Amino acid sequence: MVNIFLESEQNKQENSNGKRLRRSQCTVRQLKKWYHDNWSSSNDFEKSNEGEVKKNDIKTIENHTLLVVLPDFECFPPAVLQDLISILSSHCVELSIFLVLGIATSVNAIHGTLPYHVTNKMKLRVFQTQTAPIILNEILEKVILSSEYGIHLSGKVLKFLTNIFLYYDFSINGFIQAFKYCLLEHYFQGNAYSLCTNYSSSLSHVKQLTHEDLECVRKQLSFRAYVESLRPESIIAVLTDDEYLREQLPGLLKDCHLYFIVRRDFLEFLTVLVEDLPNCPLGKYRRELYHSACQLYKCYRALGKEQMELGNILDKPYFATFKMCPKEDLGKGQRGRQRSHTLEICTDVELPNGKPQIIKSQIMSCHIRV
């Protein structure tokens, strides 16, 4: 699996066509040779007697521009950037180069990092996209905090990653790489951790679990609370009989996925509920509320006495309008997709004692209220 990640089809084609260059061989001279072998009218880069480039080569250079992208400008050492720009500028006659700098803060970062004699060698043009915090919030809400995916970060880990993003580099790529590292550490602990995926895939993984994998499941802290809620005869079967535990896992996984859906709905409910509170005691963004919601006791303490008194002062029509407004958008956008995803999970596996109908009614009422 690691080889699949590291080697793409493009790398395989490069290896089949010729030898891969060593890092020490990746020089501007080699780049010029590759450029003119592919785009110049002649294989050898010829110059006139005066040392000027031929006209046909100039036209080729103008038509084929090399694009160099530096996604995290602030992460590069200033000395390296100065050397890179100076080297590229000295070959601009022979190579047409377009340099894209990804800046997370502002354009002033260029003038603060590079001296005037370096910036004077570039023709600066500014184009803007969405700011890095807005992109981060979209990634968190649509991917990390979504209930459609089987793995979820804890509140402390998510807060740690966002603090690094906000107070150090504003790097979206750095945040994604840190999230990938969390996934890597989680899944490399064993086969039992592969159950943290979508519901249909996790059912196929359950059948492949060995005795060691099931013992790993039994050692989880969350599994202890489940065992304590069982009857004595069921406790013995769960702890000693692998086949019995394998039969119980689909129902437990379904309850876990339903819990994530309810928690997502509760998070949306909490976001609308506290957005008008003074001083934002639980935070302004959904990622901040997620960390608070993972710790209900601290969430209650953060509201404080003044906020609770403010809630008591609010009249019933306020809560009535608050309760009815999201109901109009129930079948639209993400809520509609979330509701259909919920019903799909509810109908996948039949649980005993009529549990699916009870859970389905709870989810439906939760979607109507939020």
Secondary structure by P-SEA (a helix, b strand, c coil): caaaaaccaaaaaaaaabbbbccccccaaaaaaaaaacccccccccccccccccaaaaaaaaabbbbbbbcccccccaaaaaaaaaaaaaaccccbbbbbbbcccccccccccccaaaaaacbbbbbbcccaaaaaaaaaaaccccccccccccaaaaaaaaaaaacccccaaaaaaaaaaaaaaaaaccccccccccaaaaaaaaaaccaaaaaaaaacaaaaaaaaaccaaaaaaaaccaaaaaaaaaaaaaaaaaaaaaaaaaaaaaaaaccccccccccccaaaaaaaaacaaaaaaaacaaaaaaaaaccaaaaaaaaccccccccccaaaaaaaaaaaaaaccccccaaaaaaaaaaaaaaaac
